[in-house]
Amino acid sequence: MKLAIHHRKGSFSERWIEYCTNEGIAYKIVNAFDSDIINQIEDCDAFLWHHHHSDFKDVLTAQRILFALEHSGLKVFPDFRTAWHFDDKVAQKYLLEAIRAPLVPSYVFYDKTEAINWIKKTSYPKVFKLKGGAGASNVKLIKNQSKAINLVNIAFGKGFPQFDTWQNLKDRIEKFRRGKDTFKGLIKGVGRLFIKTDYAKLKSNEKGYVYFQDFIANNSFDTRVVVVANKAVAERRFVRNNDFRASGSGRFDYNDINIDCVKVAFEVAERLKLQSVAFDFVENAEGKPLIVEMSYGFGTKGIKQAPGYWDIMLQWHEKQFSPEEWILDSINKSFEKY
């Protein structure tokens, strides 16, 4: 087996390269943005690319290349089943509803009049989201009808920028107060009020739809469950101070995990045939886990601090682990089947 790996600093590829080197797995590093990338990997058996939602070039071309190669019979990570819905909360709504997974009740409208009619009848608060964005970006708690109508007017008017500069600054201030960001980072947040990111410059405003979810009250944390290769690891992520969002808070623990979250994660991952996935759960008043959203990619810094993982039989293994290595092992085992 020989792997082609697109390397990006801070991505899964750092561990992939290290692991392949240590274990004697044949690989080569390629640049997926080269025009002849298809020819470059003709001598490889699999192509791995941990593409990122906030890199415009990744967003523009990663799925095109990966899915084209998958059509040719090459094994890829992430494959179509795993990644077609990546960073698209609306797509995830349809997918999870289609298999009757326990999703937080979610609503999408493509017509302004229909959206406003629903807004006038529904209860509050509601959570407004753009389809893209991680770390709880582009997510707002809407407490009344007038705020919701204002968002609808924007959605069917000028639209929303991909990068919310004011929310970014607020988040950096909150992290700075907790010692999770530097003064330099705080100044950078101020600078973003005037200087757009490259991604924001290139990506057009989000418009033509509105997406809401029910607000599930009394959750002081959410539960993230990562499933890779019939193994699952979990963490609780506590909400930010004076906020309702847990993603991006940087506050974790690994105690009192609701095993029902792990069960649902295994079941949905198997049903959808996902190579890797991170599910974020909240619990309703009855303690039932509800999926907020999902992603094939995830940050590993926090999740790797967990003391162990569950196997598919829900047996606990208290030992160190590496989700990136699990991905490589699953690719390797897929060749053993033939």
Contacts in CASP RR format, 6 or more apart in sequence:
PFRMAT RR
TARGET T0000
AUTHOR 0000-0000-0000
METHOD contacts of the structure
MODEL  1
MKLAIHHRKGSFSERWIEYCTNEGIAYKIVNAFDSDIINQIEDCDAFLWH
HHHSDFKDVLTAQRILFALEHSGLKVFPDFRTAWHFDDKVAQKYLLEAIR
APLVPSYVFYDKTEAINWIKKTSYPKVFKLKGGAGASNVKLIKNQSKAIN
LVNIAFGKGFPQFDTWQNLKDRIEKFRRGKDTFKGLIKGVGRLFIKTDYA
KLKSNEKGYVYFQDFIANNSFDTRVVVVANKAVAERRFVRNNDFRASGSG
RFDYNDINIDCVKVAFEVAERLKLQSVAFDFVENAEGKPLIVEMSYGFGT
KGIKQAPGYWDIMLQWHEKQFSPEEWILDSINKSFEKY
1 25 0 8 1.000
1 26 0 8 1.000
1 45 0 8 1.000
1 46 0 8 1.000
1 331 0 8 1.000
1 332 0 8 1.000
1 335 0 8 1.000
2 26 0 8 1.000
2 27 0 8 1.000
2 28 0 8 1.000
2 43 0 8 1.000
2 44 0 8 1.000
2 45 0 8 1.000
2 46 0 8 1.000
3 16 0 8 1.000
3 20 0 8 1.000
3 25 0 8 1.000
3 26 0 8 1.000
3 27 0 8 1.000
3 28 0 8 1.000
3 44 0 8 1.000
3 45 0 8 1.000
3 46 0 8 1.000
3 47 0 8 1.000
3 48 0 8 1.000
3 328 0 8 1.000
3 331 0 8 1.000
4 27 0 8 1.000
4 28 0 8 1.000
4 29 0 8 1.000
4 30 0 8 1.000
4 40 0 8 1.000
4 41 0 8 1.000
4 44 0 8 1.000
4 46 0 8 1.000
4 47 0 8 1.000
4 48 0 8 1.000
5 13 0 8 1.000
5 16 0 8 1.000
5 17 0 8 1.000
5 20 0 8 1.000
5 27 0 8 1.000
5 28 0 8 1.000
5 29 0 8 1.000
5 30 0 8 1.000
5 47 0 8 1.000
5 48 0 8 1.000
5 49 0 8 1.000
6 13 0 8 1.000
6 29 0 8 1.000
6 30 0 8 1.000
6 31 0 8 1.000
6 32 0 8 1.000
6 47 0 8 1.000
6 48 0 8 1.000
6 49 0 8 1.000
6 50 0 8 1.000
6 51 0 8 1.000
7 13 0 8 1.000
7 14 0 8 1.000
7 17 0 8 1.000
7 29 0 8 1.000
8 50 0 8 1.000
8 51 0 8 1.000
8 52 0 8 1.000
8 55 0 8 1.000
11 50 0 8 1.000
11 52 0 8 1.000
12 48 0 8 1.000
12 50 0 8 1.000
12 297 0 8 1.000
12 300 0 8 1.000
12 324 0 8 1.000
12 327 0 8 1.000
13 48 0 8 1.000
13 49 0 8 1.000
13 50 0 8 1.000
15 300 0 8 1.000
15 322 0 8 1.000
15 324 0 8 1.000
15 325 0 8 1.000
16 27 0 8 1.000
16 48 0 8 1.000
16 324 0 8 1.000
16 327 0 8 1.000
16 328 0 8 1.000
17 27 0 8 1.000
17 29 0 8 1.000
19 25 0 8 1.000
19 322 0 8 1.000
19 324 0 8 1.000
19 325 0 8 1.000
19 328 0 8 1.000
20 26 0 8 1.000
20 27 0 8 1.000
20 328 0 8 1.000
25 328 0 8 1.000
25 332 0 8 1.000
28 44 0 8 1.000
30 37 0 8 1.000
30 40 0 8 1.000
30 41 0 8 1.000
30 47 0 8 1.000
31 37 0 8 1.000
32 49 0 8 1.000
32 61 0 8 1.000
32 62 0 8 1.000
32 65 0 8 1.000
33 57 0 8 1.000
33 61 0 8 1.000
34 40 0 8 1.000
37 65 0 8 1.000
38 65 0 8 1.000
38 68 0 8 1.000
38 69 0 8 1.000
41 47 0 8 1.000
41 69 0 8 1.000
41 74 0 8 1.000
44 74 0 8 1.000
45 74 0 8 1.000
45 75 0 8 1.000
45 335 0 8 1.000
46 74 0 8 1.000
46 75 0 8 1.000
46 76 0 8 1.000
46 77 0 8 1.000
46 331 0 8 1.000
47 66 0 8 1.000
47 69 0 8 1.000
47 74 0 8 1.000
47 75 0 8 1.000
47 76 0 8 1.000
47 77 0 8 1.000
48 76 0 8 1.000
48 77 0 8 1.000
48 327 0 8 1.000
48 328 0 8 1.000
48 331 0 8 1.000
49 62 0 8 1.000
49 65 0 8 1.000
49 66 0 8 1.000
49 76 0 8 1.000
49 77 0 8 1.000
49 78 0 8 1.000
50 297 0 8 1.000
51 58 0 8 1.000
51 59 0 8 1.000
51 62 0 8 1.000
51 63 0 8 1.000
51 66 0 8 1.000
52 58 0 8 1.000
53 59 0 8 1.000
53 86 0 8 1.000
53 87 0 8 1.000
53 132 0 8 1.000
53 133 0 8 1.000
53 134 0 8 1.000
54 133 0 8 1.000
54 134 0 8 1.000
54 197 0 8 1.000
54 199 0 8 1.000
55 199 0 8 1.000
56 198 0 8 1.000
56 199 0 8 1.000
56 202 0 8 1.000
56 203 0 8 1.000
59 87 0 8 1.000
59 199 0 8 1.000
59 203 0 8 1.000
63 83 0 8 1.000
63 84 0 8 1.000
63 86 0 8 1.000
66 76 0 8 1.000
66 78 0 8 1.000
66 79 0 8 1.000
66 80 0 8 1.000
66 83 0 8 1.000
67 76 0 8 1.000
67 80 0 8 1.000
67 84 0 8 1.000
69 76 0 8 1.000
70 76 0 8 1.000
70 79 0 8 1.000
70 80 0 8 1.000
75 331 0 8 1.000
75 334 0 8 1.000
75 335 0 8 1.000
77 275 0 8 1.000
77 276 0 8 1.000
77 327 0 8 1.000
77 331 0 8 1.000
78 86 0 8 1.000
78 275 0 8 1.000
78 276 0 8 1.000
78 296 0 8 1.000
78 297 0 8 1.000
79 275 0 8 1.000
81 272 0 8 1.000
81 273 0 8 1.000
81 274 0 8 1.000
81 275 0 8 1.000
82 274 0 8 1.000
82 275 0 8 1.000
82 276 0 8 1.000
82 277 0 8 1.000
82 296 0 8 1.000
83 296 0 8 1.000
84 91 0 8 1.000
85 91 0 8 1.000
85 92 0 8 1.000
85 95 0 8 1.000
85 294 0 8 1.000
86 295 0 8 1.000
86 296 0 8 1.000
86 297 0 8 1.000
87 131 0 8 1.000
87 132 0 8 1.000
87 133 0 8 1.000
87 134 0 8 1.000
87 295 0 8 1.000
88 131 0 8 1.000
88 132 0 8 1.000
89 106 0 8 1.000
89 129 0 8 1.000
89 130 0 8 1.000
89 131 0 8 1.000
89 132 0 8 1.000
89 211 0 8 1.000
89 293 0 8 1.000
90 108 0 8 1.000
90 131 0 8 1.000
90 209 0 8 1.000
90 211 0 8 1.000
91 131 0 8 1.000
92 103 0 8 1.000
92 293 0 8 1.000
92 294 0 8 1.000
93 103 0 8 1.000
93 106 0 8 1.000
93 108 0 8 1.000
93 211 0 8 1.000
95 272 0 8 1.000
96 103 0 8 1.000
96 268 0 8 1.000
96 291 0 8 1.000
96 294 0 8 1.000
97 103 0 8 1.000
97 106 0 8 1.000
99 268 0 8 1.000
99 271 0 8 1.000
99 272 0 8 1.000
101 264 0 8 1.000
101 268 0 8 1.000
101 271 0 8 1.000
101 291 0 8 1.000
102 264 0 8 1.000
102 288 0 8 1.000
102 289 0 8 1.000
102 290 0 8 1.000
102 291 0 8 1.000
103 290 0 8 1.000
103 291 0 8 1.000
104 213 0 8 1.000
104 214 0 8 1.000
104 216 0 8 1.000
104 282 0 8 1.000
104 290 0 8 1.000
104 291 0 8 1.000
104 292 0 8 1.000
105 213 0 8 1.000
105 214 0 8 1.000
106 211 0 8 1.000
106 212 0 8 1.000
106 213 0 8 1.000
106 214 0 8 1.000
107 118 0 8 1.000
107 122 0 8 1.000
107 211 0 8 1.000
107 212 0 8 1.000
107 213 0 8 1.000
108 209 0 8 1.000
108 210 0 8 1.000
108 211 0 8 1.000
108 212 0 8 1.000
109 115 0 8 1.000
109 118 0 8 1.000
109 152 0 8 1.000
109 209 0 8 1.000
109 210 0 8 1.000
110 208 0 8 1.000
110 209 0 8 1.000
112 152 0 8 1.000
112 153 0 8 1.000
112 155 0 8 1.000
112 156 0 8 1.000
115 152 0 8 1.000
115 155 0 8 1.000
115 156 0 8 1.000
115 210 0 8 1.000
116 149 0 8 1.000
116 152 0 8 1.000
119 145 0 8 1.000
119 148 0 8 1.000
119 149 0 8 1.000
119 152 0 8 1.000
120 145 0 8 1.000
124 142 0 8 1.000
124 143 0 8 1.000
124 144 0 8 1.000
124 145 0 8 1.000
124 148 0 8 1.000
124 215 0 8 1.000
125 141 0 8 1.000
125 142 0 8 1.000
125 143 0 8 1.000
125 215 0 8 1.000
126 141 0 8 1.000
126 142 0 8 1.000
126 148 0 8 1.000
126 212 0 8 1.000
126 213 0 8 1.000
126 214 0 8 1.000
126 215 0 8 1.000
127 139 0 8 1.000
127 140 0 8 1.000
127 141 0 8 1.000
127 142 0 8 1.000
127 212 0 8 1.000
127 213 0 8 1.000
127 214 0 8 1.000
127 215 0 8 1.000
127 244 0 8 1.000
128 139 0 8 1.000
128 140 0 8 1.000
128 141 0 8 1.000
128 142 0 8 1.000
128 148 0 8 1.000
128 151 0 8 1.000
128 210 0 8 1.000
128 211 0 8 1.000
128 212 0 8 1.000
129 138 0 8 1.000
129 139 0 8 1.000
129 140 0 8 1.000
129 211 0 8 1.000
129 212 0 8 1.000
129 213 0 8 1.000
130 138 0 8 1.000
130 160 0 8 1.000
130 162 0 8 1.000
130 206 0 8 1.000
130 211 0 8 1.000
131 206 0 8 1.000
131 209 0 8 1.000
131 211 0 8 1.000
132 138 0 8 1.000
132 206 0 8 1.000
134 247 0 8 1.000
134 295 0 8 1.000
135 245 0 8 1.000
135 247 0 8 1.000
135 248 0 8 1.000
136 245 0 8 1.000
136 246 0 8 1.000
136 247 0 8 1.000
136 248 0 8 1.000
137 163 0 8 1.000
137 164 0 8 1.000
137 167 0 8 1.000
137 168 0 8 1.000
138 160 0 8 1.000
138 162 0 8 1.000
138 164 0 8 1.000
138 206 0 8 1.000
139 245 0 8 1.000
140 151 0 8 1.000
141 215 0 8 1.000
141 244 0 8 1.000
142 148 0 8 1.000
142 151 0 8 1.000
142 212 0 8 1.000
148 212 0 8 1.000
151 210 0 8 1.000
152 210 0 8 1.000
154 160 0 8 1.000
155 206 0 8 1.000
155 207 0 8 1.000
155 208 0 8 1.000
155 209 0 8 1.000
155 210 0 8 1.000
156 207 0 8 1.000
156 208 0 8 1.000
156 210 0 8 1.000
157 207 0 8 1.000
158 205 0 8 1.000
158 207 0 8 1.000
159 205 0 8 1.000
159 206 0 8 1.000
159 207 0 8 1.000
159 208 0 8 1.000
160 205 0 8 1.000
160 206 0 8 1.000
160 207 0 8 1.000
161 200 0 8 1.000
161 205 0 8 1.000
161 206 0 8 1.000
162 199 0 8 1.000
162 200 0 8 1.000
162 203 0 8 1.000
162 205 0 8 1.000
162 206 0 8 1.000
163 192 0 8 1.000
163 196 0 8 1.000
163 197 0 8 1.000
163 199 0 8 1.000
163 200 0 8 1.000
165 189 0 8 1.000
165 192 0 8 1.000
165 193 0 8 1.000
166 193 0 8 1.000
168 189 0 8 1.000
168 192 0 8 1.000
169 189 0 8 1.000
169 190 0 8 1.000
169 192 0 8 1.000
169 193 0 8 1.000
171 248 0 8 1.000
172 181 0 8 1.000
172 185 0 8 1.000
172 186 0 8 1.000
172 188 0 8 1.000
172 189 0 8 1.000
173 186 0 8 1.000
174 240 0 8 1.000
174 241 0 8 1.000
174 243 0 8 1.000
175 181 0 8 1.000
176 182 0 8 1.000
176 183 0 8 1.000
176 185 0 8 1.000
176 186 0 8 1.000
177 241 0 8 1.000
178 241 0 8 1.000
180 250 0 8 1.000
213 292 0 8 1.000
215 244 0 8 1.000
216 282 0 8 1.000
216 283 0 8 1.000
216 284 0 8 1.000
216 290 0 8 1.000
217 285 0 8 1.000
218 285 0 8 1.000
219 239 0 8 1.000
219 246 0 8 1.000
219 282 0 8 1.000
219 283 0 8 1.000
220 238 0 8 1.000
220 239 0 8 1.000
221 236 0 8 1.000
221 237 0 8 1.000
221 238 0 8 1.000
221 239 0 8 1.000
221 246 0 8 1.000
222 236 0 8 1.000
222 237 0 8 1.000
222 239 0 8 1.000
222 246 0 8 1.000
222 247 0 8 1.000
222 280 0 8 1.000
222 281 0 8 1.000
222 282 0 8 1.000
222 292 0 8 1.000
223 234 0 8 1.000
223 235 0 8 1.000
223 236 0 8 1.000
223 237 0 8 1.000
223 257 0 8 1.000
223 258 0 8 1.000
223 261 0 8 1.000
223 280 0 8 1.000
223 281 0 8 1.000
223 282 0 8 1.000
223 283 0 8 1.000
223 289 0 8 1.000
224 234 0 8 1.000
224 235 0 8 1.000
224 236 0 8 1.000
224 237 0 8 1.000
224 278 0 8 1.000
224 279 0 8 1.000
224 280 0 8 1.000
224 281 0 8 1.000
224 298 0 8 1.000
224 303 0 8 1.000
225 232 0 8 1.000
225 233 0 8 1.000
225 234 0 8 1.000
225 261 0 8 1.000
225 262 0 8 1.000
225 264 0 8 1.000
225 265 0 8 1.000
225 278 0 8 1.000
225 279 0 8 1.000
225 281 0 8 1.000
226 232 0 8 1.000
226 233 0 8 1.000
226 234 0 8 1.000
226 276 0 8 1.000
226 277 0 8 1.000
226 278 0 8 1.000
226 279 0 8 1.000
226 298 0 8 1.000
226 303 0 8 1.000
226 323 0 8 1.000
227 265 0 8 1.000
227 266 0 8 1.000
227 269 0 8 1.000
227 274 0 8 1.000
227 276 0 8 1.000
227 277 0 8 1.000
227 278 0 8 1.000
227 279 0 8 1.000
228 275 0 8 1.000
228 276 0 8 1.000
228 277 0 8 1.000
228 323 0 8 1.000
228 326 0 8 1.000
228 327 0 8 1.000
228 330 0 8 1.000
229 275 0 8 1.000
229 276 0 8 1.000
229 326 0 8 1.000
229 327 0 8 1.000
229 329 0 8 1.000
229 330 0 8 1.000
229 333 0 8 1.000
230 266 0 8 1.000
230 311 0 8 1.000
230 312 0 8 1.000
231 309 0 8 1.000
231 310 0 8 1.000
231 311 0 8 1.000
231 312 0 8 1.000
231 321 0 8 1.000
231 326 0 8 1.000
232 262 0 8 1.000
232 265 0 8 1.000
232 266 0 8 1.000
232 309 0 8 1.000
232 310 0 8 1.000
233 303 0 8 1.000
233 306 0 8 1.000
233 308 0 8 1.000
233 309 0 8 1.000
233 310 0 8 1.000
233 321 0 8 1.000
233 323 0 8 1.000
234 254 0 8 1.000
234 257 0 8 1.000
234 261 0 8 1.000
234 262 0 8 1.000
234 265 0 8 1.000
234 306 0 8 1.000
234 310 0 8 1.000
235 252 0 8 1.000
235 253 0 8 1.000
235 254 0 8 1.000
235 257 0 8 1.000
235 302 0 8 1.000
235 303 0 8 1.000
235 305 0 8 1.000
235 306 0 8 1.000
236 252 0 8 1.000
236 253 0 8 1.000
236 254 0 8 1.000
236 255 0 8 1.000
236 256 0 8 1.000
236 257 0 8 1.000
237 246 0 8 1.000
237 247 0 8 1.000
237 248 0 8 1.000
237 249 0 8 1.000
237 250 0 8 1.000
237 251 0 8 1.000
237 252 0 8 1.000
237 280 0 8 1.000
238 246 0 8 1.000
238 249 0 8 1.000
238 251 0 8 1.000
238 252 0 8 1.000
238 253 0 8 1.000
239 245 0 8 1.000
239 246 0 8 1.000
239 249 0 8 1.000
240 246 0 8 1.000
240 248 0 8 1.000
240 249 0 8 1.000
240 251 0 8 1.000
243 249 0 8 1.000
246 280 0 8 1.000
247 280 0 8 1.000
250 302 0 8 1.000
252 302 0 8 1.000
252 305 0 8 1.000
254 305 0 8 1.000
254 306 0 8 1.000
254 307 0 8 1.000
258 281 0 8 1.000
258 283 0 8 1.000
258 287 0 8 1.000
258 289 0 8 1.000
259 314 0 8 1.000
260 287 0 8 1.000
260 288 0 8 1.000
260 289 0 8 1.000
261 279 0 8 1.000
261 281 0 8 1.000
261 289 0 8 1.000
262 310 0 8 1.000
262 314 0 8 1.000
263 314 0 8 1.000
264 279 0 8 1.000
264 281 0 8 1.000
264 289 0 8 1.000
264 291 0 8 1.000
265 277 0 8 1.000
265 279 0 8 1.000
265 281 0 8 1.000
266 312 0 8 1.000
266 314 0 8 1.000
268 277 0 8 1.000
268 279 0 8 1.000
268 291 0 8 1.000
269 277 0 8 1.000
269 279 0 8 1.000
274 296 0 8 1.000
275 296 0 8 1.000
275 327 0 8 1.000
275 330 0 8 1.000
276 296 0 8 1.000
276 297 0 8 1.000
276 298 0 8 1.000
276 323 0 8 1.000
276 326 0 8 1.000
276 327 0 8 1.000
277 294 0 8 1.000
277 295 0 8 1.000
277 296 0 8 1.000
277 297 0 8 1.000
278 294 0 8 1.000
278 295 0 8 1.000
278 296 0 8 1.000
278 297 0 8 1.000
278 298 0 8 1.000
278 299 0 8 1.000
278 303 0 8 1.000
279 291 0 8 1.000
279 293 0 8 1.000
279 294 0 8 1.000
280 291 0 8 1.000
280 292 0 8 1.000
280 293 0 8 1.000
280 294 0 8 1.000
281 289 0 8 1.000
281 290 0 8 1.000
281 291 0 8 1.000
281 292 0 8 1.000
282 289 0 8 1.000
282 290 0 8 1.000
282 292 0 8 1.000
283 289 0 8 1.000
283 290 0 8 1.000
284 290 0 8 1.000
298 323 0 8 1.000
300 323 0 8 1.000
300 324 0 8 1.000
303 323 0 8 1.000
304 321 0 8 1.000
304 322 0 8 1.000
304 323 0 8 1.000
306 321 0 8 1.000
307 318 0 8 1.000
308 316 0 8 1.000
308 317 0 8 1.000
308 318 0 8 1.000
308 319 0 8 1.000
308 320 0 8 1.000
308 321 0 8 1.000
309 316 0 8 1.000
309 317 0 8 1.000
309 319 0 8 1.000
309 321 0 8 1.000
310 316 0 8 1.000
310 317 0 8 1.000
311 317 0 8 1.000
END
